[in-house]
Amino acid sequence: MKPKLVALTKFAKIKSMPYLSETSVIMDKNKTPLGFVFGRDAFITMLEHIDDEFDNRITDQKKYFDNPAGKLIDAIEERLPLNIDFVNKLKLTISSTNKSDYISIDEIVKNIHV
């Protein structure tokens, strides 16, 4: 019997994690887990969870950026294509914003009496 793919949701105690539906477990004939198969977004979400937990538990600030999960997220995100909808919305926002909508640094300094 060949190993088979089983949805991780059949085993997970926590059902609310969004990436579970995109994750499967490779099981052998004895139903022993051999590995996991993640969709791209599920894998990134899992890494973000690991990264967040690392950030919450770190006590030595020198090690804060020495996090393998965070480094892997950065490497993946560097290679992802830009979201065209986001780019178009950003261009529209930039073109529709008037300078009068901004408060200059000089104005802020004057108002907070620095």
C-alpha positions in Angstrom: 0.0 0.0 0.0 1.3 3.4 -1.0 1.4 6.3 1.5 -1.7 8.4 1.2 -2.6 12.1 1.8 -5.0 12.9 4.6 -6.4 16.3 5.5 -4.7 17.8 8.6 -8.2 19.0 9.8 -9.0 15.3 10.6 -6.3 15.4 13.3 -6.1 19.0 14.5 -7.5 19.9 17.9 -7.6 23.6 17.0 -10.0 24.0 14.0 -9.8 27.8 13.8 -6.4 28.1 12.2 -7.0 29.2 8.6 -4.2 27.3 7.0 -5.4 23.9 8.1 -7.7 23.4 5.1 -4.6 23.7 2.8 -2.5 21.3 4.8 -2.3 17.5 4.5 -0.5 14.7 6.3 1.3 11.9 4.4 0.4 8.6 6.2 2.0 5.2 5.7 0.0 1.9 5.7 0.2 1.8 9.6 -1.3 5.4 9.7 2.1 6.8 10.9 2.6 10.4 9.8 5.6 10.6 7.4 5.4 14.3 6.5 3.2 17.3 5.7 2.2 19.0 2.5 1.4 22.7 2.7 -0.1 25.1 0.2 2.0 28.3 -0.2 -0.3 30.5 1.8 -0.7 27.8 4.5 3.1 27.4 4.8 3.6 31.2 5.1 0.8 31.4 7.7 2.4 28.6 9.7 5.8 30.4 9.6 4.1 33.7 10.6 2.6 31.9 13.6 6.1 30.5 14.6 7.6 33.9 14.0 5.0 35.6 16.2 5.5 33.1 19.0 9.3 33.7 18.8 8.8 37.4 19.0 6.5 37.0 22.1 8.9 34.8 23.9 12.3 36.5 23.1 14.0 38.1 26.0 17.4 38.8 24.4 16.8 41.7 21.9 20.1 40.8 20.1 18.5 37.5 19.0 15.2 39.2 17.9 16.2 39.3 14.2 18.0 35.9 14.4 14.8 33.9 13.8 14.9 31.2 11.1 11.1 31.4 10.5 11.2 35.2 10.0 14.2 34.9 7.6 12.4 32.2 5.6 9.2 34.4 5.4 11.4 37.3 4.1 13.0 35.0 1.5 9.6 33.8 0.2 8.0 37.2 0.2 10.9 38.6 -1.9 10.1 36.2 -4.6 6.3 36.5 -4.6 4.8 38.6 -7.5 3.3 41.9 -6.7 -0.5 42.0 -6.2 -1.7 44.0 -9.2 -4.9 45.1 -7.4 -2.8 46.5 -4.6 -0.5 48.3 -7.0 -3.4 49.9 -8.9 -5.1 51.0 -5.7 -1.8 52.5 -4.4 -1.4 54.4 -7.7 -4.9 55.7 -7.5 -4.5 56.8 -3.9 -1.2 58.6 -4.7 -2.7 60.4 -7.7 -5.9 61.4 -5.8 -4.2 62.7 -2.7 -3.7 66.5 -2.5 -0.8 68.1 -0.7 -3.4 69.9 1.4 -4.2 66.5 2.9 -0.8 66.3 4.5 0.4 68.1 7.6 4.0 69.2 7.2 6.7 68.4 9.8 7.1 72.1 10.4 3.4 72.4 11.3 3.6 69.4 13.7 6.7 70.8 15.4 5.1 74.2 15.8 1.9 72.7 17.3 3.7 70.5 19.8 6.0 73.3 20.8 9.3 71.4 20.1 
